[in-house]
Amino acid sequence: MNWKRGACVMLLVTAALSVTVCLAAAGIAQALDVDTAQIPTEPDSPRSPNIIDVLARELADNGVVRVVIHADELPQGSAIEITTPGKTVLQTLTVNDKHEVVTNGLQPGQYLAISEEIGAVLFSLHRNASVAVLGGKGWSDGEMVYMTTQQTGTVQVLRDLPISSVPAEDGVCYRYTLSGQGITTDRIIRFTTKTTQTDGFYQGSCTFAGLAAGEYELWENGTLLQRVSVTTDAPTAVEIGGKTQ
């Protein structure tokens, strides 16, 4: 199955789904000094909602998933190596004219993407075909890995919703819009009866990553929720709903 970034984006827009990721870079000072020990992670990234069936089908059929890696700073023809956390080279990929590479099939697990020009980024590929950056020179939106030398910030929205508020037939969608520093971008949290629940509440999340430091406005379904300050030091968390209030 050949996956291209454009096709993935079209599928996600059509389904009105969005993805999320938890970033964890603590204790990693230099990209090429990423700790080679396995970092404990949850089996799935906290995507909202989890990846749609069509994107998980490749894993179900073949046990492997392809990952798109984007690097604006790398010219066409540059090389990106995919290695184990212990830096055993598994694949050597060539950047195309869109500043991207697509890996060959990978089993769920942790990997390094290494560029001589940028450095290394440690990422985790989950069983639901989502991807999370754990540290190093980059970030992720849950679907792709972005390699960069620039320092960026993250806003994570955590939403709790009473179980009684979610119809069993269709579920409920919440649209979040982050606006500021010259950008406006949307994420969707979709609640269904399969969404993770605790103490009578469904728990969903979405993440805005790769953000410049500064002030932003966060909107929920067209209503301004609050203004948030983004720094490159640590993710900014916004908690909404009954259980988190």
Backbone as JSON, one array per atom type, in Angstrom:
{
  "sequence": "MNWKRGACVMLLVTAALSVTVCLAAAGIAQALDVDTAQIPTEPDSPRSPNIIDVLARELADNGVVRVVIHADELPQGSAIEITTPGKTVLQTLTVNDKHEVVTNGLQPGQYLAISEEIGAVLFSLHRNASVAVLGGKGWSDGEMVYMTTQQTGTVQVLRDLPISSVPAEDGVCYRYTLSGQGITTDRIIRFTTKTTQTDGFYQGSCTFAGLAAGEYELWENGTLLQRVSVTTDAPTAVEIGGKTQ",
  "N": [[0.85, -1.18, 0.0], [0.71, 2.09, -0.97], [1.42, 4.98, 0.58], [0.78, 8.42, 0.53], [1.43, 11.78, 1.47], [-0.52, 13.65, 0.72], [-2.75, 12.07, 0.19], [-3.28, 11.02, 2.72], [-3.93, 13.37, 4.12], [-6.26, 14.15, 2.72], [-7.96, 12.03, 3.4], [-8.18, 12.39, 6.15], [-9.36, 14.93, 6.33], [-11.76, 14.47, 5.02], [-12.98, 12.7, 6.74], [-13.24, 14.36, 8.87], [-11.51, 14.3, 10.99], [-9.02, 14.59, 13.55], [-5.66, 14.68, 14.78], [-3.53, 13.87, 17.52], [-0.8, 14.37, 19.79], [1.56, 13.51, 22.29], [4.3, 15.27, 23.49], [7.59, 14.59, 24.56], [10.44, 15.62, 25.76], [12.15, 15.79, 27.83], [15.25, 15.71, 29.46], [16.78, 15.31, 27.21], [19.28, 16.72, 25.78], [20.85, 17.22, 23.52], [20.38, 16.56, 20.06], [21.64, 14.33, 18.82], [22.36, 13.0, 21.02], [20.35, 11.51, 22.05], [18.89, 9.39, 24.42], [19.59, 5.97, 24.25], [18.13, 4.03, 25.46], [14.98, 2.34, 25.79], [12.11, 4.33, 25.99], [9.44, 4.38, 28.22], [6.15, 4.25, 26.98], [2.65, 4.89, 26.33], [0.52, 2.46, 24.7], [-0.9, 3.56, 22.57], [-1.05, 6.72, 20.88], [-2.52, 9.68, 22.3], [-4.69, 10.34, 20.41], [-7.35, 12.24, 18.91], [-10.16, 11.7, 17.29], [-9.07, 8.21, 17.78], [-6.99, 6.84, 15.18], [-8.52, 6.55, 11.97], [-10.19, 3.7, 10.52], [-9.26, 3.07, 7.92], [-6.62, 3.92, 7.84], [-5.43, 2.29, 9.64], [-5.51, -0.11, 8.47], [-3.35, -1.07, 6.98], [-1.54, -1.87, 8.92], [-3.04, -3.91, 10.11], [-3.2, -5.73, 7.99], [-0.53, -6.25, 7.15], [1.14, -5.92, 9.31], [2.85, -3.78, 9.48], [3.69, -0.26, 9.21], [3.83, 2.74, 7.31], [5.67, 5.79, 7.61], [5.51, 9.28, 7.28], [8.0, 11.71, 6.96], [8.79, 15.02, 7.41], [10.82, 17.77, 6.48], [11.54, 20.92, 6.32], [13.96, 22.25, 6.21], [15.71, 20.68, 4.83], [17.2, 20.11, 1.7], [16.17, 18.82, -1.54], [17.26, 15.53, -2.22], [18.78, 15.17, 0.04], [19.77, 13.04, 2.79], [18.02, 10.89, 5.05], [18.31, 8.85, 7.79], [16.79, 5.97, 9.14], [16.82, 4.49, 12.2], [17.38, 2.06, 14.83], [16.77, 2.7, 18.39], [19.29, 2.21, 19.41], [20.87, 2.99, 17.34], [21.31, 1.36, 15.12], [21.31, 1.11, 11.71], [18.4, 1.0, 9.79], [17.0, 1.85, 7.53], [17.78, 3.92, 4.73], [16.88, 6.94, 3.49], [15.84, 9.15, 0.83], [15.35, 12.59, 0.52], [12.57, 14.16, -1.01], [11.27, 16.5, -3.55], [9.4, 17.83, -2.09], [10.38, 18.12, 0.37], [10.25, 15.82, 1.92], [10.24, 12.43, 3.18], [9.19, 9.03, 2.83], [8.88, 6.35, 4.88], [9.84, 2.88, 4.54], [7.85, -0.02, 5.42], [7.31, -0.19, 8.91], [7.48, -1.85, 12.03], [5.37, -1.41, 14.93], [6.88, 0.58, 17.46], [9.92, 2.1, 18.78], [11.96, 4.55, 17.2], [14.78, 6.19, 15.66], [15.07, 9.07, 13.65], [17.5, 10.32, 11.62], [19.35, 13.05, 10.55], [22.13, 14.46, 8.91], [22.34, 17.2, 8.68], [20.37, 18.31, 10.4], [20.11, 16.76, 12.76], [18.93, 14.42, 15.18], [15.75, 12.82, 15.74], [13.71, 11.28, 18.08], [11.18, 8.96, 17.78], [7.97, 7.41, 18.4], [6.17, 4.75, 17.12], [2.88, 3.79, 17.07], [0.48, 1.14, 17.76], [-1.97, 1.77, 16.64], [-1.27, 3.07, 14.4], [-0.62, 5.72, 14.78], [1.75, 8.36, 15.48], [4.26, 9.54, 17.7], [6.42, 12.08, 18.85], [9.22, 11.71, 20.88], [11.49, 13.03, 21.67], [14.36, 15.16, 20.89], [15.22, 16.66, 17.7], [12.6, 17.81, 16.65], [9.02, 17.49, 16.04], [5.57, 16.31, 16.21], [2.4, 15.85, 14.58], [0.88, 13.74, 15.13], [0.29, 12.28, 12.89], [2.4, 12.68, 11.1], [6.01, 13.03, 11.18], [7.94, 15.82, 12.0], [10.96, 17.24, 11.26], [13.24, 19.56, 12.59], [15.42, 22.34, 13.3], [14.52, 24.44, 14.69], [13.16, 25.95, 17.63], [10.09, 25.1, 19.02], [6.68, 25.46, 20.22], [3.92, 23.94, 22.08], [0.43, 23.36, 22.35], [-1.84, 21.64, 24.28], [-5.06, 20.44, 24.34], [-7.31, 19.3, 26.68], [-10.19, 17.52, 27.06], [-13.06, 16.8, 28.9], [-16.11, 14.99, 28.93], [-19.42, 14.4, 29.95], [-20.65, 11.07, 30.04], [-23.33, 10.71, 29.48], [-23.83, 12.69, 27.65], [-23.17, 11.93, 25.12], [-24.43, 10.69, 22.22], [-25.23, 7.34, 21.38], [-25.42, 6.59, 18.73], [-24.27, 8.47, 16.83], [-22.23, 9.95, 18.06], [-20.25, 12.8, 19.27], [-18.85, 15.84, 18.12], [-16.23, 18.18, 18.71], [-14.95, 21.26, 17.74], [-11.84, 22.81, 17.72], [-10.14, 25.85, 17.55], [-7.13, 27.47, 17.04], [-5.62, 30.57, 17.15], [-3.28, 33.0, 16.19], [-0.07, 34.73, 16.12], [0.16, 34.9, 13.38], [-1.06, 32.62, 12.34], [-3.87, 30.41, 11.84], [-5.46, 27.6, 12.92], [-7.15, 24.43, 12.95], [-8.48, 21.83, 15.05], [-10.04, 18.66, 15.7], [-11.97, 17.09, 18.18], [-13.45, 14.08, 18.64], [-16.02, 12.41, 20.16], [-17.05, 9.17, 20.93], [-18.84, 6.12, 21.72], [-16.71, 4.47, 22.05], [-14.66, 5.95, 23.01], [-12.09, 6.66, 25.39], [-12.93, 6.37, 28.83], [-13.5, 7.58, 32.18], [-14.67, 7.47, 35.46], [-17.34, 8.23, 34.8], [-17.01, 10.08, 32.75], [-16.17, 10.83, 29.38], [-12.94, 11.03, 27.93], [-11.09, 13.15, 26.0], [-8.62, 14.48, 23.69], [-6.63, 16.96, 22.0], [-3.92, 18.25, 20.03], [-1.99, 21.11, 19.33], [0.84, 21.61, 17.61], [4.31, 22.55, 16.92], [4.45, 25.35, 17.19], [5.11, 28.88, 17.12], [6.58, 30.84, 19.72], [4.51, 32.87, 21.84], [1.41, 34.8, 22.08], [-1.87, 33.42, 21.9], [-5.26, 32.8, 20.75], [-7.77, 30.6, 21.86], [-10.43, 28.79, 20.58], [-13.63, 27.23, 20.96], [-15.84, 25.46, 19.1], [-16.5, 27.84, 17.74], [-16.7, 29.7, 19.79], [-14.94, 31.89, 21.87], [-12.65, 30.59, 24.09], [-10.34, 31.04, 25.78], [-7.33, 32.99, 26.21], [-4.06, 31.97, 25.46], [-0.7, 31.51, 26.48], [2.17, 30.65, 24.74], [5.16, 28.88, 25.06], [8.52, 27.8, 24.32], [9.56, 26.16, 26.16], [8.02, 24.25, 27.56], [5.12, 22.14, 27.05], [1.87, 23.71, 26.76], [-0.96, 23.24, 28.63], [-4.48, 22.99, 28.34], [-7.34, 22.61, 30.12], [-10.6, 21.37, 29.94], [-14.05, 21.04, 30.79], [-16.23, 18.89, 32.8], [-14.83, 16.9, 34.53], [-12.21, 17.82, 34.55], [-12.31, 20.31, 35.6]],
  "CA": [[0.0, 0.0, 0.0], [1.54, 3.27, -1.06], [0.8, 6.13, 1.27], [1.33, 9.73, 0.24], [0.93, 12.76, 2.43], [-1.73, 14.26, 0.23], [-3.86, 11.13, 0.35], [-3.6, 10.95, 4.15], [-4.6, 14.61, 4.51], [-7.6, 14.1, 2.17], [-8.76, 11.1, 4.19], [-8.45, 12.95, 7.46], [-10.3, 16.03, 6.18], [-13.04, 13.88, 4.67], [-13.55, 12.11, 7.95], [-13.31, 15.42, 9.88], [-10.81, 13.84, 12.17], [-7.75, 15.25, 13.81], [-4.77, 13.83, 15.52], [-2.82, 14.52, 18.59], [0.44, 13.73, 20.18], [2.23, 13.98, 23.5], [5.72, 15.49, 23.27], [8.37, 14.35, 25.78], [11.83, 15.82, 25.41], [12.92, 16.02, 29.04], [16.47, 14.94, 29.62], [17.49, 15.13, 25.94], [19.85, 18.03, 25.57], [21.35, 17.32, 22.17], [19.64, 15.63, 19.21], [22.36, 13.08, 18.59], [22.63, 12.38, 22.32], [19.12, 10.9, 22.54], [19.15, 8.18, 25.18], [19.27, 4.81, 23.44], [17.23, 3.14, 26.2], [13.57, 2.47, 25.44], [11.34, 5.2, 26.87], [8.1, 3.82, 28.37], [5.06, 5.03, 26.42], [1.39, 4.19, 26.21], [0.47, 1.74, 23.43], [-1.45, 4.42, 21.54], [-0.99, 8.14, 21.1], [-3.85, 10.17, 22.67], [-5.29, 10.99, 19.27], [-8.77, 12.54, 19.11], [-10.26, 10.37, 17.85], [-8.03, 7.33, 17.29], [-6.87, 6.85, 13.72], [-9.65, 5.91, 11.31], [-9.91, 2.31, 10.15], [-8.53, 2.91, 6.66], [-5.2, 4.13, 8.08], [-4.93, 1.18, 10.45], [-5.66, -1.35, 7.73], [-2.05, -1.58, 6.57], [-1.0, -2.58, 10.08], [-3.79, -5.15, 10.28], [-2.92, -6.66, 6.9], [0.88, -6.59, 6.98], [1.88, -5.76, 10.55], [3.79, -2.67, 9.39], [3.11, 1.04, 8.89], [4.75, 3.72, 6.74], [5.66, 7.08, 8.3], [5.98, 10.42, 6.5], [8.88, 12.61, 7.71], [8.9, 16.29, 6.69], [11.92, 18.62, 6.98], [11.66, 22.09, 5.43], [15.35, 22.71, 6.13], [16.52, 19.76, 4.03], [16.95, 20.2, 0.26], [15.96, 17.57, -2.26], [18.47, 14.72, -2.34], [19.39, 14.92, 1.35], [19.53, 11.69, 3.32], [17.52, 10.67, 6.41], [18.43, 7.46, 8.2], [15.9, 5.43, 10.17], [17.62, 3.55, 12.97], [16.88, 1.66, 16.15], [17.28, 3.61, 19.42], [20.72, 1.95, 19.56], [21.49, 3.56, 16.14], [21.52, 0.41, 14.03], [20.61, 1.67, 10.55], [17.39, 0.13, 9.19], [16.64, 2.39, 6.22], [18.36, 5.2, 4.32], [15.85, 7.51, 2.63], [16.23, 10.36, 0.11], [14.34, 13.63, 0.59], [12.05, 14.54, -2.33], [11.14, 17.94, -3.8], [8.47, 18.38, -1.09], [11.12, 18.08, 1.64], [9.7, 14.7, 2.66], [10.54, 11.03, 2.87], [8.21, 8.07, 3.33], [9.62, 5.15, 5.28], [9.3, 1.56, 4.27], [7.03, -0.48, 6.53], [7.94, -0.33, 10.22], [6.69, -2.42, 13.11], [5.21, -0.5, 16.07], [8.06, 0.62, 18.31], [10.64, 3.37, 18.84], [12.97, 4.7, 16.16], [15.42, 7.47, 15.44], [15.26, 9.61, 12.3], [18.75, 11.06, 11.75], [19.82, 13.85, 9.42], [23.43, 15.08, 9.2], [22.17, 18.65, 8.77], [19.48, 18.71, 11.49], [20.33, 15.99, 13.98], [18.08, 13.23, 15.31], [14.5, 12.91, 16.48], [13.27, 9.98, 18.55], [9.73, 8.88, 17.69], [7.33, 6.14, 18.72], [5.1, 4.35, 16.22], [1.94, 3.04, 17.88], [-0.25, 0.07, 17.09], [-3.07, 2.33, 15.88], [-0.61, 3.77, 13.28], [-0.27, 7.09, 15.12], [3.17, 8.54, 15.77], [4.53, 10.57, 18.7], [7.83, 12.42, 19.03], [9.62, 11.59, 22.28], [12.58, 13.95, 21.96], [15.26, 15.46, 19.79], [15.02, 17.81, 16.83], [11.38, 17.73, 15.88], [7.71, 17.38, 16.68], [4.65, 15.53, 15.41], [0.97, 16.14, 14.7], [0.23, 12.46, 15.3], [0.26, 11.58, 11.61], [3.71, 12.83, 10.48], [7.12, 13.53, 11.98], [8.54, 17.02, 11.45], [12.31, 17.48, 11.75], [13.6, 20.97, 12.5], [16.35, 22.85, 14.31], [13.87, 25.55, 15.36], [12.46, 25.67, 18.88], [8.66, 25.32, 18.86], [5.85, 25.2, 21.39], [2.79, 23.03, 21.92], [-0.77, 23.53, 23.17], [-2.65, 20.43, 24.35], [-6.4, 20.63, 24.85], [-7.84, 18.11, 27.35], [-11.64, 17.75, 27.17], [-13.89, 15.77, 29.52], [-17.5, 15.13, 28.56], [-20.23, 13.37, 30.62], [-21.04, 9.97, 29.17], [-24.72, 10.91, 29.07], [-23.91, 13.72, 26.6], [-22.71, 11.38, 23.84], [-25.38, 9.73, 21.64], [-24.58, 6.08, 20.98], [-25.45, 6.39, 17.29], [-23.41, 9.34, 16.01], [-21.15, 10.6, 18.78], [-20.24, 14.25, 19.34], [-17.58, 16.45, 17.7], [-15.89, 19.53, 19.16], [-13.92, 21.86, 16.9], [-11.0, 23.78, 18.41], [-9.38, 26.73, 16.65], [-6.06, 28.24, 17.68], [-5.32, 31.7, 16.27], [-2.27, 33.92, 16.71], [1.27, 34.68, 15.53], [0.05, 34.76, 11.93], [-1.64, 31.34, 11.9], [-5.15, 29.95, 12.37], [-5.51, 26.18, 12.61], [-8.24, 23.74, 13.63], [-8.4, 20.42, 15.44], [-11.33, 18.08, 16.05], [-12.08, 16.0, 19.15], [-14.7, 13.35, 18.41], [-16.37, 11.47, 21.24], [-17.98, 8.08, 20.62], [-18.94, 5.17, 22.83], [-15.42, 3.78, 22.17], [-13.69, 6.87, 23.58], [-11.65, 6.35, 26.76], [-13.78, 6.97, 29.85], [-13.13, 7.41, 33.58], [-15.55, 8.08, 36.46], [-18.53, 8.82, 34.2], [-16.67, 11.07, 31.75], [-15.29, 10.52, 28.27], [-11.75, 11.88, 27.95], [-10.51, 13.36, 24.68], [-7.58, 15.51, 23.64], [-6.04, 17.29, 20.71], [-2.68, 18.99, 20.24], [-1.46, 22.04, 18.34], [2.29, 21.53, 17.78], [5.11, 23.33, 15.98], [3.99, 26.74, 17.31], [6.03, 29.93, 17.54], [6.27, 31.38, 21.05], [3.7, 34.08, 21.79], [0.04, 34.76, 22.57], [-2.85, 32.84, 20.98], [-6.63, 32.65, 21.19], [-8.3, 29.26, 21.68], [-11.87, 28.82, 20.38], [-14.33, 25.95, 20.94], [-17.08, 25.55, 18.32], [-16.77, 29.23, 17.4], [-16.76, 30.55, 20.98], [-13.63, 32.09, 22.46], [-12.48, 29.98, 25.41], [-9.36, 31.77, 26.56], [-6.06, 33.32, 25.57], [-3.02, 31.12, 26.0], [0.69, 31.89, 26.19], [2.95, 29.5, 24.29], [6.6, 28.99, 25.17], [9.23, 26.63, 23.8], [10.14, 25.43, 27.3], [7.18, 23.12, 27.94], [3.77, 22.22, 26.47], [0.82, 24.43, 27.48], [-2.16, 22.4, 28.74], [-5.76, 23.66, 28.59], [-8.26, 21.58, 30.57], [-11.99, 21.83, 29.76], [-15.08, 20.04, 31.05], [-16.57, 18.58, 34.19], [-13.88, 16.19, 35.36], [-10.94, 18.53, 34.63], [-12.49, 21.61, 36.22]],
  "C": [[0.89, 1.24, 0.0], [0.81, 4.44, -0.43], [1.51, 7.41, 0.85], [0.7, 10.74, 1.18], [-0.39, 13.36, 1.98], [-2.93, 13.37, 0.43], [-4.27, 11.05, 1.81], [-4.38, 12.19, 4.58], [-6.04, 14.6, 4.0], [-8.51, 13.2, 2.98], [-9.14, 11.71, 5.53], [-9.45, 14.09, 7.38], [-11.69, 15.48, 5.89], [-13.72, 13.33, 5.9], [-13.72, 13.12, 9.07], [-12.66, 14.99, 11.17], [-9.54, 14.62, 12.33], [-6.92, 14.38, 14.71], [-4.03, 14.61, 16.56], [-1.59, 13.74, 18.95], [0.9, 14.29, 21.48], [3.71, 14.1, 23.2], [6.44, 15.3, 24.58], [9.84, 14.46, 25.46], [12.71, 16.01, 26.64], [14.13, 15.12, 29.08], [17.21, 14.69, 28.34], [18.03, 16.49, 25.53], [20.31, 18.24, 24.14], [20.69, 16.24, 21.33], [20.35, 14.3, 19.06], [22.75, 12.39, 19.89], [21.36, 11.78, 22.9], [19.45, 9.58, 23.22], [18.71, 6.96, 24.36], [18.38, 3.82, 24.16], [15.79, 3.38, 25.75], [12.87, 3.34, 26.47], [9.94, 4.63, 27.0], [7.05, 4.76, 27.79], [3.79, 4.2, 26.43], [1.32, 3.53, 24.84], [-0.08, 2.56, 22.29], [-1.23, 5.88, 21.9], [-2.39, 8.65, 21.44], [-4.46, 10.98, 21.55], [-6.77, 11.23, 19.54], [-9.45, 12.72, 17.77], [-9.08, 9.52, 17.41], [-8.08, 7.25, 15.77], [-8.0, 6.05, 13.08], [-9.22, 4.57, 10.73], [-9.05, 2.19, 8.91], [-7.04, 3.08, 6.85], [-4.59, 3.02, 8.92], [-4.91, -0.12, 9.66], [-4.31, -1.94, 7.32], [-1.39, -2.36, 7.71], [-1.71, -3.92, 10.27], [-3.42, -6.18, 9.23], [-1.47, -7.17, 6.91], [1.71, -6.47, 8.26], [2.88, -4.63, 10.54], [3.05, -1.41, 8.97], [4.19, 1.91, 8.28], [4.59, 5.05, 7.48], [6.21, 8.15, 7.35], [6.81, 11.32, 7.42], [9.1, 13.85, 6.85], [9.99, 17.14, 7.33], [12.14, 19.77, 6.02], [13.11, 22.51, 5.23], [16.23, 21.82, 5.27], [16.2, 19.89, 2.55], [16.72, 18.82, -0.34], [17.29, 16.83, -2.42], [19.18, 14.47, -1.04], [18.99, 13.54, 1.86], [18.99, 11.76, 4.75], [17.63, 9.18, 6.7], [17.39, 7.13, 9.26], [16.67, 4.33, 10.89], [16.86, 3.08, 14.2], [17.34, 2.7, 17.17], [18.77, 3.41, 19.69], [21.53, 2.35, 18.34], [21.98, 2.5, 15.15], [20.67, 0.85, 12.85], [19.68, 0.62, 9.95], [17.05, 0.55, 7.77], [17.41, 3.68, 5.97], [17.46, 5.77, 3.23], [16.35, 8.82, 2.02], [15.08, 11.36, 0.1], [13.9, 14.03, -0.82], [11.9, 16.05, -2.45], [10.13, 18.61, -2.88], [9.09, 18.38, 0.3], [10.61, 16.95, 2.54], [10.34, 13.38, 2.26], [9.39, 10.2, 3.41], [8.96, 6.79, 3.65], [9.04, 3.91, 4.61], [8.55, 1.09, 5.52], [7.83, -0.7, 7.8], [6.97, -1.0, 11.18], [6.47, -1.35, 14.18], [6.43, -0.58, 16.99], [8.7, 1.99, 18.27], [11.78, 3.39, 17.83], [13.59, 6.08, 16.23], [15.39, 7.81, 13.96], [16.44, 10.57, 12.4], [19.09, 11.75, 10.44], [21.14, 14.49, 9.81], [23.27, 16.57, 9.41], [21.38, 19.09, 10.01], [19.83, 18.04, 12.8], [19.38, 14.81, 14.0], [16.81, 13.55, 16.07], [14.08, 11.49, 16.82], [11.74, 9.94, 18.5], [9.24, 7.47, 17.99], [6.18, 5.91, 17.76], [4.17, 3.41, 16.98], [1.15, 2.04, 17.05], [-1.47, 0.58, 16.31], [-2.57, 3.2, 14.72], [-0.38, 5.25, 13.55], [1.21, 7.15, 15.48], [3.33, 9.68, 16.76], [6.03, 10.81, 18.77], [8.15, 12.42, 20.52], [10.75, 12.53, 22.65], [13.44, 14.2, 20.75], [14.8, 16.63, 18.95], [13.74, 17.68, 16.01], [10.13, 17.67, 16.72], [6.8, 16.57, 15.75], [3.23, 16.02, 15.61], [0.18, 14.85, 14.9], [0.19, 11.63, 14.05], [1.63, 11.59, 10.94], [4.74, 13.24, 11.51], [7.71, 14.73, 11.26], [9.91, 17.21, 12.09], [12.67, 18.95, 11.56], [14.61, 21.33, 13.58], [15.71, 23.98, 15.11], [13.18, 25.08, 16.64], [10.98, 26.02, 18.7], [7.92, 24.97, 20.14], [4.65, 24.35, 21.04], [1.66, 23.46, 22.85], [-1.56, 22.23, 23.12], [-3.97, 20.75, 25.03], [-6.9, 19.3, 25.41], [-9.32, 18.36, 27.63], [-12.32, 16.55, 27.82], [-15.34, 16.05, 29.19], [-18.31, 14.04, 29.27], [-20.69, 12.3, 29.63], [-22.46, 10.15, 28.65], [-24.88, 11.91, 27.94], [-23.57, 13.18, 25.22], [-23.73, 10.37, 23.32], [-24.65, 8.49, 21.14], [-24.49, 5.95, 19.47], [-24.36, 7.18, 16.57], [-22.2, 9.9, 16.74], [-21.27, 12.1, 18.75], [-18.87, 14.76, 18.92], [-17.43, 17.85, 18.29], [-14.76, 20.05, 18.26], [-13.17, 22.93, 17.7], [-10.16, 24.54, 17.4], [-8.36, 27.51, 17.46], [-5.62, 29.32, 16.69], [-4.31, 32.62, 16.94], [-0.94, 33.74, 16.01], [1.21, 34.37, 14.03], [-0.55, 33.47, 11.44], [-3.02, 31.16, 12.53], [-5.29, 28.49, 11.95], [-6.55, 25.5, 13.48], [-7.85, 22.31, 14.0], [-9.81, 19.96, 15.83], [-11.13, 17.03, 17.15], [-13.44, 15.35, 18.93], [-14.89, 12.33, 19.51], [-17.35, 10.44, 20.71], [-18.03, 7.15, 21.82], [-17.66, 4.36, 23.01], [-14.33, 4.67, 22.76], [-13.35, 6.46, 25.01], [-12.52, 7.08, 27.77], [-13.27, 6.64, 31.24], [-14.14, 8.15, 34.45], [-16.72, 8.82, 35.82], [-18.27, 9.88, 33.15], [-15.86, 10.42, 30.62], [-14.13, 11.51, 28.29], [-11.15, 11.94, 26.55], [-9.45, 14.45, 24.72], [-7.19, 15.79, 22.2], [-4.84, 18.2, 20.97], [-2.37, 19.88, 19.04], [0.06, 22.09, 18.57], [3.01, 22.38, 16.73], [4.8, 24.81, 16.01], [5.15, 27.67, 17.68], [5.62, 30.43, 18.92], [5.46, 32.66, 20.9], [2.3, 33.84, 22.31], [-0.91, 34.25, 21.49], [-4.24, 32.91, 21.61], [-7.1, 31.24, 20.88], [-9.82, 29.33, 21.66], [-12.42, 27.4, 20.39], [-15.67, 26.14, 20.23], [-17.48, 27.01, 18.07], [-16.86, 30.19, 18.57], [-15.37, 30.67, 21.6], [-13.59, 31.51, 23.87], [-11.55, 30.81, 26.29], [-8.16, 32.13, 25.69], [-4.96, 32.51, 26.25], [-1.65, 31.64, 25.58], [1.49, 30.63, 25.88], [4.43, 29.81, 24.45], [7.23, 27.74, 24.55], [9.81, 25.78, 24.91], [9.36, 24.17, 27.63], [5.82, 23.26, 27.28], [2.82, 23.01, 27.38], [-0.44, 23.58, 27.47], [-3.38, 23.25, 29.05], [-6.78, 22.57, 28.92], [-9.69, 22.13, 30.56], [-12.93, 20.69, 30.16], [-15.17, 19.65, 32.49], [-15.47, 17.98, 35.01], [-12.58, 16.98, 35.55], [-11.08, 19.89, 35.32], [-12.54, 21.49, 37.74]]
}
